[in-house]
Amino acid sequence: MSIIATDIKTRVLSMLWDKSGGYLNAGLAVSGIEVA
């Protein structure tokens, strides 16, 4: 499951990076997912 979780995080980071180009925004999104 860790591999799947890592894949999801990578996809989310890639999507946010492409859309906003903001590293902080991507970091906050990942933090929110981990907390949730």
C-alpha positions in Angstrom: 0.0 0.0 0.0 2.9 2.3 0.6 3.8 2.1 -3.0 0.3 3.1 -4.0 0.3 6.0 -1.5 3.6 7.2 -2.9 2.3 7.0 -6.4 -0.8 9.0 -5.5 1.3 11.7 -3.7 3.6 11.9 -6.8 0.6 12.4 -9.1 -0.9 15.0 -6.8 2.4 16.9 -6.5 2.9 16.7 -10.3 -0.7 18.1 -10.9 -0.2 20.9 -8.4 3.2 21.7 -9.7 1.9 22.0 -13.3 -1.2 24.0 -12.3 0.3 26.5 -9.8 4.1 26.0 -10.2 4.3 26.6 -6.4 6.3 24.2 -4.3 4.7 25.5 -1.1 1.2 24.9 -2.4 2.1 21.3 -3.3 3.7 20.8 0.1 0.6 22.1 1.9 -1.7 19.9 -0.2 0.4 16.8 0.7 0.3 17.8 4.3 -3.5 18.1 4.2 -3.8 14.7 2.6 -1.6 13.1 5.2 -3.5 14.7 8.0 -6.9 13.8 6.5 
